[in-house]
Amino acid sequence: MHKTVFLFLLLVLIKFNLFSQEKLTWNDLADVKFYNVYSAQYDDIFLKPKFGSTIKSYQGKRIQIKGYFLDFSIEEDEFYLISKNPKSSCFFCGAAGPESVVEVVFKQKPNFKMDQVIEVTGVLELNVEDVDHCNYILKDAVATLVQ
């Protein structure tokens, strides 16, 4: 009897750990410093991130974050973000920093409107080198509208 209960509890804990995600806040994503780096490819200066140990601990893990949905897709090129701020004051359009946006690669094309508040769950990738993508990327993502 005790072995059965122990096995059941063990299976529940394993399932919980496999399918759970950490809820992060925008303050968690602020665990990064930036410094200027020249890119010969673009002949321009870019901000290169140096991630702190706390945010590094989430690399490759399933996380969840709430923010504003932004769609910067052009024709066939899909480019979606979740932002700490609405479009008028996001990183690209306002005065916010690169730590205030997360690039999102959805499992299925989203059907949200610009600036709707959503909660996104996905696998966090920390991007240091590729200037064609955001520093934070959520892959294999799904989202729900926050009411």
VENBEL-V215274 format. One record per backbone hydrogen bond with DSSP energy under -0.5 kcal/mol. CO is the residue of the C=O (numbers start at 1). NH is the residue of the N-H. Records with the same first field share a line. If there is no record, write none. Layout:
CO->NH / NH
This chain:
1->5
2->6
3->7
4->8
5->9
6->10
7->11
8->12
9->13
10->14
11->15
12->16
13->17
14->18
15->19
16->20
22->24 / 64
25->29
26->30
27->30
28->31
30->32
31->52
33->50
35->48
37->46
38->40
39->43 / 44
44->39
46->37 / 48
48->35
50->33
52->56
53->57
54->57
55->58
56->59
58->61
61->63 / 124
62->22
63->122
64->24
65->120
67->118
68->83
69->115
70->72 / 81
74->77
76->78
77->74
79->72
80->104
81->70
82->102
83->68
86->89
87->90
90->94 / 96
97->100
98->101
100->84
102->82
103->138
104->80 / 106
105->141
113->116
116->69 / 118
117->146
118->67
119->144
120->65
121->142
122->63 / 124
123->139
124->60
125->127 / 137
126->128
129->131
130->133
135->127
136->103
137->125 / 139
138->105
139->123
141->107
142->121
144->119
145->147
